[in-house]
Amino acid sequence: MKRIISLLLALFVLLTPFGAYASEYGIDVSHNNESVDYAAVKDSGYKFVMIRLGYYNKLDTKFFENVKAASEAGLEYGVYLYSYAFNDEEAKTEADFVIKTLSELGEYKSSFTLPVAYDIEDKQLFDKGRAQITRNVNIFCSSIEKSGYIPMIYSNADTFKNYIDVSNAKQNGWKIWLAKWESNPDFTKRKQIDGGMYADIWQYKKGDSASDTVNKYDSNIAYDFASLKRLTKPAPVIKRVSLKKLASTKKGFKASWKKVSNASGYQLQYSKKKSFKGKKTVKTKSLTKKIKKLKRKKKYYVRVRAYVIQNGKVYYGKWSKVKAVKTK
């Protein structure tokens, strides 16, 4: 009965300082949970699962099994990495490992709609101090965001207060997953961490390993579930740039081209060789570009292409036809 009552709360619209939102409940799992009964999880009213991808650059032995089973049960999922990064380089190693692994999701990628969480809880990390841990978080989350995923930070209230400066997370809109277990959780009030940020997911109960029901898994509430979901868009179609005019100037040239409607900007390349060996590349958001300080009376080959930034990823169109110009 208690489980039914708590899950019914997910149907309510909760009120916060930000307005109204719809919550959903979920679990989190790792290889420690062995074989998860996802059908039972789904039947119990849970909507999502956060799956451990691994630790440092090591894959969780149950990761792909959990991804497959959760997807086939109709659950949406996100992932988390348990961090062992002691410095900037190791934090980048962790981010690169996650990004590479996510590129291998294949047919189960469509169910991967939720954030990529950075799990900061290992006590060995605390010896590195607040500044280093904060840098690790910023490096990891920035890399994840640039790859088109939603970054999230997981930890308990004490770690958020004493070891992570969340001001950058707040500024960048990165998500927070708070671990704070309570025997009688109050779902009507959104949990808040030190620094003024509200939790996006609250892990409110540790799983009971002795249970033979869904109570064996850690329980979570995602407050504003829709805001956690990654927008999955196909790669954009980018038209080929039409290089309109190439005019010679003193020790340089001026290029102009037609607008590509969905372009975020343009790249212009120029070289003394038609093969573009030794090329120079410049970026601009305008439809013209002046190149200066070149050699006098030299021939240069020029081409332009558009690019689009979507979900943090840069997509490039085809290069324009190459044109040549001789400087004055």
N, C-alpha and C positions, 0 to 999 in steps of 0.2 A: 504493500500500500504506500509506504514511504517513497519508493522508487516511482510509482505512478504519479504521486502528487508532485514530486520534484520535476519530473519530465513534463507535466502539464504546464509548468511555469514557462516552458519554452514557447508556448503558444501565445503568451501575453506580450503586449508591447510595453517595454519598460521606459520610464521617463528619466532623463538625465539632464544635466546642465546644457547639453547639446541638443535636446529635443527628444524625439521618440525613435526607437529602433527595435528590430526584431532579433531576438536571441535564439541560439541553437546550442545543443549539447553535443559533446564528443568525448573521445578517449585519446590517450596517447600510448604507443606501444614501441617495444624494441625486441631484440632477440631474447631478452629475459622472459618475455611472455610466451615463448615457444609458439605453438600453433593457436592462432586467435580464431574464435568462432564468430566471424563477421556477420553471419546470418542472424545470430542471436543478438549481436550488437545493434544491427539494423532494426530487428523486431522490437528491441527495447526502446526505440525512439531516438537513438543517437543519429546525428546527421553527418558527423565528420570524424576523422582520425588524423592525429599528428604522428607520423612514422619516423622513427630514428633512421637516418640515412647512414650514420656511422660515427666515428670518432677520429679526430685529426684527419689523416688521409687513408683511413681503413674503413672498408665497407661493413655495415652491420650484416651479419650472416643471414638475417631474415628479411632484409630490406626489400628485395624484388619479389619475394614470396608475399610479403605484406601488401605491397603495391598492387599486385595482381589480384589477391583475394579481396582487398578492400574495394577495388574498382568493380570487380564482378558482383559484389554484394550491393553496389549502388551507393557507396559512400564516397563523399568528396574527401580529399586528403591534402595535407601539407607535410613538410618534412622538417627535421631538425638535426643539427650536427653537434655532438658533444665536443667541446673545445679543449685542446691541450696546447694551444699556441702560447709560447712564452715570449714571442717578439713579433715585430711587424712582418718579417719574412714568413714566419710560420702561419700567421693569420691569413696572409695571401695564399699560402699553400692550401689551407683549409677551404678558402673560397673557391679556388680553382678546382679542387677535388669535387666539391659539391656541384659546381656548374657542369663539369664533365660528366658526372654521374647522372644528372638530370637530363642530359642530352641523350641518354640511353633508355628513356622510359618507353619509347615506342608507342604501341597501341594504347597504353594505359596513361598517356600524358593528358588526355582529355579530362580525367577525373582529378588531376593535380591542379586545383584552383586556389589553394590556400598558401599562406606564407612559407618562407624558408627561415626557420628559427635558429639562432646562434645560442647554444646552451652554455651559459657561464655559471658553473657551479663547482668545478673541481677545485679542491682546497689548495692544490699546488700552484694554481694561478694567482692566488691571493698574495703570495710572496713577491710577485712582480709589481704589485702596487696599483693604485687607482689609475695613474696616468697611462701605464702600459696596457692595462686591460681595456681602458677606454679607446686607446688607439687601435687595439685589436678589433674591437667592436666596430669602429668606424671603417676600418679597412675591409672587413668582411661584409658589412652591410652595404657599403658603397659598391663593392664588386658585384654583389647579388643584385642590387637595384639596376646597375648598368646592363646586366644580362637579361633584364625584363621581368624579374621576379620581385615579389614583395618581401622586404627584409623584416625580420622580427627578432627581438631579444628575449631570451627566456632566463629567468632567475628568480630568487626569492627576494623578499622585501629588504632584508639586511644587505644583500649584495648590491641591489640597486642603490641603496642609500650610501654605502661605504666604498664601493669599488667601481661603480660605473657612473660617469657623468652623462646623464641622459639629455643634456641640452641639445646636442647635435641630432639625436634621435627625434627630439621634439620638433626641431627646426625642419628636418627632412621628412617628417611624417612617418617614420619607421614605427612598426607596431611593437606592442609590449605584451608578453605572456608572463603572467605573475603566478608563482607557486606559493600558495598560502593555504594550508590545509585547515579546515574548520569542521568541528563535529556537527554544528548546526548552521550551515551556510545560509546567509541572507542574500538572495538573488535580486532583491529589489534595489540594492545600492551598488553601483559600479565601483570596483576596487580602485584605489588610487595609490601610486607609489611616490616616494620622496622625489621632489623636482616638479611636481604638479601634473604629471602625466597620468591618465587613466588607463587601466589595463584593458587590452582588447580581448585577450583570453585570460580567464582565471582558472587555474588548476586548483580546485577547491577540495579535492579528496584524493588521498593516496590509495591505490588499489590494495585490496586484501588478498594476498597471495594464497591464502588458505581457502578462499571462496571457490565454488564451482559454478558461479554465475558471472554475469558481466561486472559484478562488483569487484572482480579481481583486477580490473584495469583502472588506471588513474582516470578521474573524472574531471571534465572541463566544461566551462560555459564560454561561448563566444558571444560577446554582448551584441555588437552590430555585425552580424554575420556577413551581410552583403558587402560591407566595406573591406572585408578581408579577402574577398575573391579577386583573383587575378583576371584581368581582361585578356582573353585569348583572341588575338586577331591574326588573320593570315598576313604574310609578308606583303607590304604595299606594292602596287604597280607604279613604277616610276618611268615616265616618258623620257625618251632620249632628248637631250638638249640640242637645240638648233643654234649653232654659233652664227650670229647674225652679221657681225662686223668686226674686223680686225684692222685697226688703224695704227700706222707707224708714228712714233713720237721720238723726241730727242733722247737717245740712250734708253729707249723703252718702247712700249706699245700699249694700246687701250683695246680691250675686248668687250664686246657686248653680245647678249644672247636673249632668246625669248624665254618668257617665264614658264616654269613647270608648276602647275597648279598646287600640287601637294608637297612641294619641296620645302624642307627645313633650311636648306642652304645649298651652296654650290662649291665644287672643287675645280680649280683651274690648274692645269699642268702645262709647263713649257720646257723646251729643251733645244739645244743646238742640233740634236740628232733626230732623224725621223723615227728611229726606234725608241725614242724617249729615254735612252741611256743617259744617266746623269741628270735626270729631270728634277725640276723644282715644283713643289705643290703648295698652293695657297687656298685658303677658304674664304668665302664671303657670303653674305646673305642678300646682296644687291644683284642687279642684273648687268652690272658693268664692273670692270676691274682694270686699274692702271698698274702696270709693272714698270718700275723705274730702276735706275743704276745698272743697266746692262751694258754690254759692249757696243760701241758705235758701229753702224753699217754691218751688222751681223744678222744672219737669217735665223729665226726661231720658229719652231713648230709648236702649235698651241691646240689644246683640246679642253673641253669642259664637260662635267657631268653633275647631275643633281643628286642630293641625298635626302633621305627621310629618317627622322628619329622617331621610333615607335616603341613604347614600353622600355625605354632605356637602351634600345639596340639601334645601331646605325645601319641603314640599308642604302646601297648605292645603285644608281641607274647606269645605263651604258654611256660610254664616252661619245661625245659628239664627233662628227667628221673632223679630221685634222686639217687645220689651215696653217699657212705659213705667212710670216711677216718679217720685213727687214727694217731694223732700227735705223734712225737718222743719226 
